[in-house]
Amino acid sequence: MYSEKRGLTVGIFAALHTYGRQVNFNCHIHLSIAEFGLNPHGKLKTFSFKFGLLIKQSCYRDISLLRTHYPVLILPPELVAEGNNPQS
């Protein structure tokens, strides 16, 4: 991710989880964002962001991406019944 306003390259880590602790279907995403970034000179700089706005934008982009690419998703056999239509 690149923060244009501050000229920083920011690190993001995302992990998709499909099952919860009880091994029941519970599809969700864990997302971690560094509160610092590298400037064009390779120096670390801290920054802050509006977390609520970031969550709304992220959800919108994720849902848009899934709606666009749902017809070509390849699901593992054990999830075919769970994801047999876009609503599920």
Residue frames relative to the residue before (quaternion, step in Angstrom):
aa qw qx qy qz dx dy dz
M 1.0000 0.0000 0.0000 0.0000 0.00 0.00 0.00
Y 0.1675 -0.7865 0.5902 0.0712 3.55 -0.99 0.85
S 0.2470 -0.7606 0.5856 0.1323 3.57 -0.76 1.04
E 0.2763 -0.8092 0.4960 0.1511 3.58 -0.15 1.28
K 0.6358 0.5549 -0.3483 0.4081 3.61 0.94 -0.79
R 0.7852 0.2938 -0.1560 0.5223 3.58 0.99 -0.77
G 0.4347 -0.7223 0.4454 0.3015 3.59 1.27 -0.06
L 0.5008 0.6627 -0.4086 0.3783 3.58 1.13 0.67
T 0.2882 -0.6793 0.6380 0.2202 3.51 -1.27 0.53
V 0.1373 -0.8259 0.5468 0.0070 3.55 -0.55 1.27
G 0.3907 -0.7338 0.5125 0.2149 3.57 -1.05 0.81
I 0.0402 -0.7729 0.6333 -0.0002 3.55 -1.08 0.86
F 0.0820 -0.7664 0.6359 0.0402 3.56 -1.06 0.82
A 0.0101 -0.7986 0.6014 -0.0209 3.59 -0.82 0.99
A 0.0582 -0.7793 0.6236 0.0200 3.55 -1.11 0.78
L 0.2687 -0.7540 0.5816 0.1450 3.57 -0.86 0.99
H 0.0865 -0.7742 0.6264 0.0283 3.56 -0.83 1.05
T 0.1994 -0.7988 0.5566 0.1111 3.57 -0.88 0.89
Y 0.7735 0.2484 -0.1500 0.5635 3.58 1.20 -0.35
G 0.4212 -0.6985 0.5236 0.2460 3.53 -1.16 0.66
R 0.7727 -0.3559 0.2637 0.4548 3.54 -1.33 -0.12
Q 0.6989 0.4512 -0.2560 0.4924 3.59 1.10 -0.73
V 0.4463 -0.7081 0.4165 0.3548 3.60 1.36 0.19
N 0.4364 0.6351 -0.5036 0.3907 3.56 1.00 0.86
F 0.6074 -0.5681 0.3989 0.3864 3.57 -1.14 0.60
N 0.1946 0.7609 -0.5850 0.2024 3.57 -0.64 1.17
C 0.0644 -0.8498 0.5232 0.0064 3.55 0.50 1.23
H 0.2281 0.7561 -0.5837 0.1885 3.56 -0.77 1.09
I 0.3469 -0.7319 0.5562 0.1864 3.54 -1.29 0.38
H 0.2095 -0.7224 0.6440 0.1399 3.54 -1.10 0.79
L 0.0277 -0.8074 0.5885 -0.0314 3.55 -0.83 1.00
S 0.0593 -0.7830 0.6191 0.0106 3.55 -0.87 1.00
I 0.0891 -0.7879 0.6090 0.0180 3.54 -0.94 0.94
A 0.4301 -0.6914 0.5190 0.2600 3.55 -0.88 0.96
E 0.3397 -0.7316 0.5522 0.2108 3.58 -1.07 0.70
F 0.6830 0.3460 -0.2970 0.5706 3.52 1.15 0.70
G 0.1037 -0.7922 0.5987 0.0571 3.54 -1.23 0.35
L 0.5101 -0.6199 0.5005 0.3242 3.52 -1.34 0.18
N 0.3152 -0.7215 0.5794 0.2105 3.55 -0.91 0.90
P 0.7251 -0.4464 0.2824 0.4418 3.64 -1.22 0.16
H 0.6826 0.4710 -0.2817 0.4826 3.60 1.24 -0.38
G 0.5725 -0.6325 0.3594 0.3782 3.60 1.30 0.15
K 0.5156 0.6273 -0.4229 0.4022 3.60 1.25 0.29
L 0.4420 -0.6775 0.5198 0.2746 3.57 -1.09 0.76
K 0.0233 -0.7787 0.6268 -0.0163 3.55 -0.97 0.95
T 0.3593 -0.7205 0.5478 0.2272 3.57 -0.96 0.85
F 0.0127 0.7742 -0.6328 -0.0015 3.55 -1.27 0.45
S 0.2624 -0.7363 0.5924 0.1953 3.55 -1.27 0.19
F 0.1249 -0.7848 0.6031 0.0700 3.56 -1.25 0.36
K 0.5320 -0.6056 0.4859 0.3379 3.54 -1.29 0.36
F 0.3411 -0.7998 0.4599 0.1799 3.54 -0.12 1.34
G 0.6521 0.5318 -0.3218 0.4340 3.62 0.89 -0.89
L 0.6643 0.4899 -0.2925 0.4828 3.56 0.97 -0.87
L 0.6278 0.5425 -0.3264 0.4527 3.57 1.00 -0.82
I 0.6490 0.5149 -0.3173 0.4616 3.61 0.96 -0.87
K 0.6595 0.5096 -0.3125 0.4558 3.61 0.89 -0.92
Q 0.6698 0.4928 -0.2973 0.4692 3.58 0.92 -0.90
S 0.6505 0.5234 -0.3116 0.4536 3.57 0.99 -0.86
C 0.6566 0.5039 -0.3119 0.4666 3.60 0.91 -0.89
Y 0.6422 0.5258 -0.3212 0.4560 3.58 0.94 -0.87
R 0.6896 0.4788 -0.2835 0.4636 3.59 0.87 -0.94
D 0.6430 0.5212 -0.3258 0.4569 3.60 0.98 -0.81
I 0.6777 0.4842 -0.2938 0.4689 3.58 0.87 -0.94
S 0.6364 0.5227 -0.3274 0.4631 3.60 0.98 -0.80
L 0.6469 0.5228 -0.3084 0.4616 3.57 0.97 -0.88
L 0.6737 0.4891 -0.2948 0.4690 3.58 0.90 -0.92
R 0.6514 0.5096 -0.3254 0.4583 3.61 0.93 -0.82
T 0.6614 0.5144 -0.3040 0.4533 3.58 0.99 -0.81
H 0.8129 0.3076 -0.1243 0.4786 3.56 0.85 -0.99
Y 0.3599 0.7679 -0.4793 0.2259 3.61 1.22 0.01
P 0.6587 0.5355 -0.3439 0.4013 3.66 0.84 -0.83
V 0.7607 0.3620 -0.2106 0.4958 3.62 1.10 -0.49
L 0.3843 0.7210 -0.4920 0.3006 3.61 1.23 0.23
I 0.2217 -0.7425 0.6170 0.1372 3.55 -1.07 0.75
L 0.1273 -0.8136 0.5665 0.0317 3.54 -0.45 1.24
P 0.4988 -0.6198 0.4945 0.3500 3.60 -1.04 0.63
P 0.6778 -0.5364 0.3128 0.3939 3.61 -1.08 0.70
E 0.6816 0.5027 -0.3046 0.4358 3.61 0.94 -0.79
L 0.7146 0.4201 -0.2601 0.4952 3.62 1.22 -0.26
V 0.4178 0.7265 -0.4639 0.2872 3.60 1.24 -0.12
A 0.6748 0.4823 -0.3035 0.4690 3.60 0.89 -0.89
E 0.6553 0.5158 -0.3116 0.4554 3.62 1.02 -0.75
G 0.8040 0.2683 -0.1157 0.5179 3.59 0.96 -0.85
N 0.2525 0.8182 -0.4879 0.1695 3.57 1.00 0.77
N 0.7784 0.1410 -0.1435 0.5947 3.62 1.24 0.03
P 0.6701 -0.5377 0.3309 0.3904 3.58 -1.17 0.52
Q 0.6170 0.5670 -0.3590 0.4110 3.62 1.02 -0.65
S 0.6987 0.4449 -0.2816 0.4843 3.60 0.95 -0.82
